[in-house]
């Protein structure tokens, strides 16, 4: 069994935020795999399709690790079978990176997961870019994508779906221009 976690903040207010790209991808995957909702316990919404469990933590980003830990422990999932999808300001918009382990890079959701289960899980890093004009990072990641940016981001979702089949052998980098 593989646990796919999308990071984001709960609520309509955050729905189209850059910081919620993990939730947007998870919504796509849940639909594509025709996943069935299992539960709203574990501090998150949990769905299942075949060998995949999909988790959207219902905590705020900085407490995401609590939900991941609860599902991991209940289903006895090894960290090698956990894939976390999240935004990354250090990557240009349209860039996608697959990586196992590493540091949180200052990402509060990853910090929370690291403190709950360690850092040796898979990460799908989706570039959202850095703010222009020295705008505060917090305000930038909590701002909405434009419709054009969202459409460009959605074109990455199929690449992520394909990589889930065998993430260990997926290309570590993918970039497209124009987001």
Secondary structure as the mmCIF struct_conf table of DSSP 4:
data_model
#
loop_
_struct_conf.conf_type_id
_struct_conf.id
_struct_conf.beg_label_comp_id
_struct_conf.beg_label_asym_id
_struct_conf.beg_label_seq_id
_struct_conf.end_label_comp_id
_struct_conf.end_label_asym_id
_struct_conf.end_label_seq_id
STRN STRN1 UNK A 2 UNK A 6
BEND BEND1 UNK A 11 UNK A 11
HELX_RH_3T_P HELX_RH_3T_P1 UNK A 12 UNK A 14
TURN_TY1_P TURN_TY1_P1 UNK A 15 UNK A 16
STRN STRN2 UNK A 17 UNK A 17
HELX_RH_3T_P HELX_RH_3T_P2 UNK A 18 UNK A 20
HELX_RH_AL_P HELX_RH_AL_P1 UNK A 21 UNK A 32
TURN_TY1_P TURN_TY1_P2 UNK A 33 UNK A 34
STRN STRN3 UNK A 36 UNK A 39
BEND BEND2 UNK A 40 UNK A 40
TURN_TY1_P TURN_TY1_P3 UNK A 42 UNK A 43
STRN STRN4 UNK A 44 UNK A 49
TURN_TY1_P TURN_TY1_P4 UNK A 50 UNK A 51
STRN STRN5 UNK A 52 UNK A 57
BEND BEND3 UNK A 58 UNK A 59
HELX_RH_3T_P HELX_RH_3T_P3 UNK A 61 UNK A 63
HELX_RH_AL_P HELX_RH_AL_P2 UNK A 64 UNK A 75
TURN_TY1_P TURN_TY1_P5 UNK A 76 UNK A 76
HELX_RH_3T_P HELX_RH_3T_P4 UNK A 79 UNK A 81
STRN STRN6 UNK A 82 UNK A 88
TURN_TY1_P TURN_TY1_P6 UNK A 89 UNK A 90
BEND BEND4 UNK A 91 UNK A 91
TURN_TY1_P TURN_TY1_P7 UNK A 93 UNK A 94
STRN STRN7 UNK A 95 UNK A 100
BEND BEND5 UNK A 101 UNK A 101
TURN_TY1_P TURN_TY1_P8 UNK A 105 UNK A 106
HELX_RH_AL_P HELX_RH_AL_P3 UNK A 108 UNK A 117
BEND BEND6 UNK A 119 UNK A 119
BEND BEND7 UNK A 121 UNK A 121
STRN STRN8 UNK A 122 UNK A 127
HELX_LH_PP_P HELX_LH_PP_P1 UNK A 130 UNK A 131
BEND BEND8 UNK A 132 UNK A 132
TURN_TY1_P TURN_TY1_P9 UNK A 133 UNK A 134
HELX_RH_AL_P HELX_RH_AL_P4 UNK A 137 UNK A 141
TURN_TY1_P TURN_TY1_P10 UNK A 142 UNK A 142
BEND BEND9 UNK A 143 UNK A 143
STRN STRN9 UNK A 144 UNK A 144
HELX_LH_PP_P HELX_LH_PP_P2 UNK A 145 UNK A 146
HELX_RH_AL_P HELX_RH_AL_P5 UNK A 147 UNK A 164
TURN_TY1_P TURN_TY1_P11 UNK A 165 UNK A 166
HELX_RH_3T_P HELX_RH_3T_P5 UNK A 167 UNK A 169
BEND BEND10 UNK A 170 UNK A 170
BEND BEND11 UNK A 172 UNK A 172
STRN STRN10 UNK A 173 UNK A 175
BEND BEND12 UNK A 177 UNK A 177
#
